[in-house]
């Protein structure tokens, strides 16, 4: 798991690569949450997330709560298949309020 963070025009762009699992949750929290102190907006790119468990999902919920409490915007973008599966399973797509692009099924 890696998180790369770049800042531009007051927006933190965080790109998560690899697994969002309990084995990485504390490290990810330590890297992701400071973005809310540094920027007015945080965009989290989930396109390279290969696996997510409940600890990884709880981190996304925590990030949303931190953003809301601080009056800042947070966007989840480029949802990977693993993220889409969990959002669908937990019926939480609307909670985050971000557009979700569901890929057309391949034949």
C-alpha positions in Angstrom: 0.0 0.0 0.0 1.2 3.5 -0.8 -0.4 6.9 -0.7 1.1 9.6 -2.9 0.0 13.1 -2.1 0.3 16.2 -4.3 -1.1 19.6 -3.5 -2.2 22.1 -6.1 -4.3 25.3 -5.7 -5.4 24.3 -2.2 -6.5 20.8 -3.2 -4.7 17.7 -1.8 -4.7 14.9 -4.4 -4.2 11.6 -2.6 -3.7 8.5 -4.8 -4.0 5.1 -3.0 -2.3 2.1 -4.5 -2.5 -1.5 -3.4 -4.5 -2.9 -0.4 -6.6 -0.8 1.9 -6.7 -3.5 4.7 -6.3 -3.7 8.4 -2.6 -4.3 7.9 -2.2 -0.8 6.5 -5.0 1.1 8.1 -3.0 2.9 10.8 -0.3 3.9 8.4 -2.9 5.2 5.9 -4.7 7.1 8.5 -1.5 8.9 9.5 -0.8 9.9 5.9 -4.3 10.7 4.8 -5.8 12.7 7.7 -3.2 15.5 7.7 -4.4 16.4 4.3 -7.5 17.9 5.9 -5.3 20.3 8.0 -3.3 21.4 5.0 -5.9 21.9 2.2 -9.4 23.2 1.7 -10.3 20.2 -0.4 -9.1 16.6 -0.5 -9.5 14.3 -3.6 -8.8 10.6 -3.0 -8.1 8.6 -6.2 -9.0 5.0 -5.6 -8.3 3.7 -9.1 -5.3 1.5 -8.0 -6.9 -0.1 -4.9 -6.6 -3.8 -5.3 -8.4 -4.9 -2.1 -10.3 -3.2 0.6 -11.7 -4.7 3.9 -13.8 -3.2 6.7 -10.8 -1.4 8.2 -10.0 0.3 4.8 -13.7 1.2 4.4 -13.8 2.6 8.0 -10.9 4.9 7.0 -12.9 6.3 4.1 -15.9 6.9 6.4 -13.5 8.6 9.0 -12.1 10.8 6.3 -15.6 11.8 5.2 -16.5 12.6 8.8 -13.3 14.7 9.3 -14.0 16.6 6.2 -17.6 17.3 7.2 -16.6 18.4 10.7 -13.9 20.7 9.3 -16.3 22.1 6.7 -14.0 20.9 3.9 -14.8 19.1 0.6 -13.7 15.5 0.1 -14.2 13.6 -3.2 -13.6 9.9 -3.9 -12.7 9.5 -7.6 -11.8 6.8 -10.1 -13.3 3.9 -8.0 -11.5 0.6 -8.6 -13.5 -2.6 -9.0 -12.7 -3.6 -5.4 -14.1 -0.2 -4.1 -17.2 -0.5 -6.3 -17.9 -4.0 -4.9 -17.6 -2.9 -1.3 -19.7 0.3 -1.9 -22.4 -1.9 -3.5 -22.3 -4.6 -0.9 -22.6 -2.1 2.0 -25.1 0.1 0.0 -22.9 3.1 0.8 -22.4 4.7 -2.6 -24.7 7.6 -1.8 -23.1 8.3 1.6 -20.0 9.7 0.0 -22.0 11.7 -2.6 -19.5 11.2 -5.4 -20.4 10.2 -8.9 -19.6 6.5 -9.4 -18.9 5.2 -12.9 -19.9 1.6 -13.2 -18.1 -0.1 -16.0 -20.1 -2.0 -18.6 -20.0 -5.7 -18.2 -17.5 -7.4 -20.5 -18.9 -10.4 -22.6 
